[in-house]
Amino acid sequence: MLQARDKFSGLPTGVVLRLAAIYGPQMKGNYPRLIRAMTRGYFIPIGSGMNRRTLVHEEDAVRAALLAAHSPRSPGCIYNVSDGKVHRLRDILSAISSALGCPEPRWFLPTGPIRRLAAAADKLSFLVRHPLHLTDTMDKLVEDIAVRADRIQSELGFQPQVNLQEGWKKTLAAGASCLAASGVLGHGGARIAKHDALD
């Protein structure tokens, strides 16, 4: 939450930014694990890939925060922040594949049978005291979560500068060395760094 001051009372007034999933060279969480799996060639999507997502590149997240912090209209408001688009999971995977220089996933596993297998594996893993949480991971992959973020554009004039394809290319090029060092990228990280140097 950012703080500004109410123009009448002079007291601090909160500005709430609800950020979509942030990605960029410093990202953490599920996307680095997804990239690791895609780089190593063992990621097979589950479901149709039509479930929706909203994202925002870290550069645009910073732009939105600075804009809200300095705008006289923002005190007391709540804004969703995204790149202004609603993306299908298929589109995100396509953008990541293009940035990695690897083929897009061609096969999508059916949700029902995989969910049953995941539930069975989770039960077994708890019995041997090594929980896998596969069902939770699967639910995050197939969930449909998207929000509208047009209010911050119409009221504060926020205009996202980084689209999905450019964002993933910048993320993987700029973050190749640190992602490779952390084990997220292996040979793919070297390939991206070399490609970026030639451009």
C-alpha positions in Angstrom: 0.0 0.0 0.0 1.3 3.5 -0.9 0.6 6.5 1.2 -0.3 10.0 -0.1 -1.8 12.9 1.8 -5.4 14.0 1.7 -5.6 17.4 0.0 -8.1 18.7 2.6 -6.9 17.3 5.9 -3.2 16.8 5.1 -3.4 13.4 6.8 -1.8 10.3 5.2 -4.3 8.4 3.0 -3.6 5.0 1.6 -3.5 4.1 -2.1 -3.9 0.3 -2.7 -2.4 -1.3 -5.8 -3.6 -4.8 -6.5 -0.9 -6.1 -8.7 -1.4 -9.0 -11.2 1.3 -11.7 -11.2 4.6 -9.9 -11.5 7.3 -11.3 -13.7 10.8 -10.1 -14.5 14.4 -11.0 -13.9 13.9 -11.0 -10.1 10.7 -13.0 -10.1 10.1 -15.8 -7.7 7.5 -18.5 -7.2 5.7 -20.6 -9.8 7.1 -19.0 -13.0 10.8 -19.8 -12.4 9.8 -23.5 -11.7 7.7 -23.4 -15.0 10.7 -22.1 -16.9 13.0 -24.7 -15.4 10.7 -27.5 -16.5 10.3 -26.0 -20.0 14.0 -25.6 -20.4 14.6 -29.2 -19.4 11.9 -30.4 -21.8 9.7 -32.2 -19.3 6.8 -29.8 -18.9 3.5 -31.0 -20.3 0.6 -28.6 -19.6 -2.6 -29.9 -17.9 -6.0 -28.8 -19.1 -7.0 -27.0 -22.3 -4.7 -24.0 -21.7 -7.6 -21.7 -22.2 -7.8 -20.6 -18.6 -7.1 -16.9 -18.2 -4.3 -15.0 -16.4 -3.3 -11.4 -15.9 0.3 -10.4 -15.6 2.4 -7.3 -15.3 6.1 -6.9 -16.0 8.1 -5.5 -13.0 9.0 -2.4 -15.0 5.3 -1.5 -15.4 4.6 -2.4 -11.8 7.2 0.3 -10.8 5.7 2.8 -13.2 2.2 2.3 -11.7 3.5 2.6 -8.2 5.3 5.9 -8.9 2.3 7.3 -10.8 -0.1 6.4 -8.0 2.3 7.9 -5.4 2.4 11.2 -7.1 -1.1 11.6 -8.5 -3.5 13.9 -6.6 -6.4 11.7 -7.6 -5.1 8.4 -6.1 -5.5 8.9 -2.3 -8.2 6.6 -1.0 -8.5 4.6 -4.2 -7.9 1.0 -5.0 -6.4 0.1 -8.4 -5.8 -3.2 -10.2 -2.5 -3.2 -12.1 -1.8 -5.4 -15.1 -0.4 -5.1 -18.6 -3.9 -4.2 -19.7 -4.6 -7.6 -21.3 -6.2 -10.9 -20.3 -4.0 -13.8 -21.5 -4.8 -17.5 -22.0 -2.3 -19.8 -20.4 -1.5 -21.0 -24.0 -0.4 -17.5 -24.9 1.9 -17.2 -21.9 3.5 -20.6 -22.7 3.9 -19.5 -26.3 5.6 -16.3 -25.2 8.0 -18.1 -22.8 8.8 -20.7 -25.4 9.6 -18.0 -28.0 11.9 -16.2 -25.5 13.6 -19.5 -24.6 14.0 -20.5 -28.2 12.4 -23.8 -27.7 9.3 -25.4 -29.2 5.9 -24.7 -27.8 4.1 -27.5 -25.8 2.2 -29.6 -28.3 0.3 -31.8 -25.9 -2.1 -31.0 -23.1 -3.0 -33.6 -20.5 -6.7 -34.1 -19.6 -7.5 -32.5 -16.2 -9.7 -35.3 -14.7 -7.4 -38.3 -14.8 -4.3 -36.2 -13.8 -6.2 -34.7 -10.9 -7.0 -38.2 -9.6 -3.4 -39.3 -10.0 -2.2 -36.2 -8.2 -4.6 -36.8 -5.3 -3.5 -40.4 -5.0 0.2 -39.4 -5.0 -0.5 -36.8 -2.4 -2.1 -39.3 -0.1 0.8 -41.7 -0.5 3.4 -38.9 0.0 1.7 -38.0 3.4 1.9 -41.6 4.5 5.7 -41.6 3.9 6.0 -38.1 5.4 7.2 -36.5 2.2 4.3 -34.4 1.1 4.3 -33.5 -2.6 1.2 -31.1 -2.7 0.7 -32.0 -6.4 -3.0 -31.2 -6.2 -2.3 -27.7 -5.0 0.2 -27.2 -7.8 -2.2 -28.5 -10.4 -5.0 -26.2 -9.1 -2.7 -23.2 -9.5 -1.9 -24.3 -13.1 -5.5 -24.7 -14.3 -7.2 -22.0 -12.3 -8.8 -19.1 -14.1 -7.8 -15.8 -12.5 -8.1 -12.5 -14.4 -9.0 -9.0 -13.3 -9.8 -5.8 -15.2 -7.2 -3.0 -14.7 -8.8 -0.2 -16.7 -9.5 2.1 -13.8 -5.9 3.1 -13.2 -5.6 3.8 -17.0 -8.7 5.9 -17.2 -8.2 7.8 -13.9 -4.4 8.2 -13.7 -3.4 7.8 -17.3 -1.3 4.7 -16.7 -0.2 3.1 -19.9 1.6 -0.3 -19.7 4.8 -0.2 -21.8 5.8 -3.9 -21.8 3.6 -6.5 -23.7 3.7 -10.2 -23.1 6.1 -11.2 -25.8 8.6 -8.4 -25.2 8.2 -8.9 -21.4 9.3 -12.5 -21.4 12.1 -11.8 -23.9 13.4 -9.1 -21.6 12.9 -11.2 -18.5 14.9 -14.2 -19.8 17.6 -12.1 -21.5 18.2 -9.7 -18.6 17.9 -12.4 -16.0 19.8 -15.2 -17.8 22.9 -15.1 -15.6 21.1 -14.9 -12.3 18.5 -17.5 -13.3 21.2 -19.8 -14.5 23.1 -19.4 -11.3 20.0 -20.3 -9.3 19.5 -23.4 -11.3 16.3 -22.1 -13.1 18.1 -22.0 -16.4 20.7 -24.4 -17.6 21.9 -24.5 -21.1 18.8 -22.4 -22.0 20.3 -19.5 -20.0 23.5 -19.7 -22.0 21.6 -19.8 -25.2 19.6 -16.7 -24.3 22.6 -14.7 -23.2 24.4 -15.5 -26.4 21.4 -14.6 -28.5 21.0 -11.3 -26.7 24.6 -10.4 -27.2 24.2 -11.0 -31.0 21.1 -8.7 -31.3 
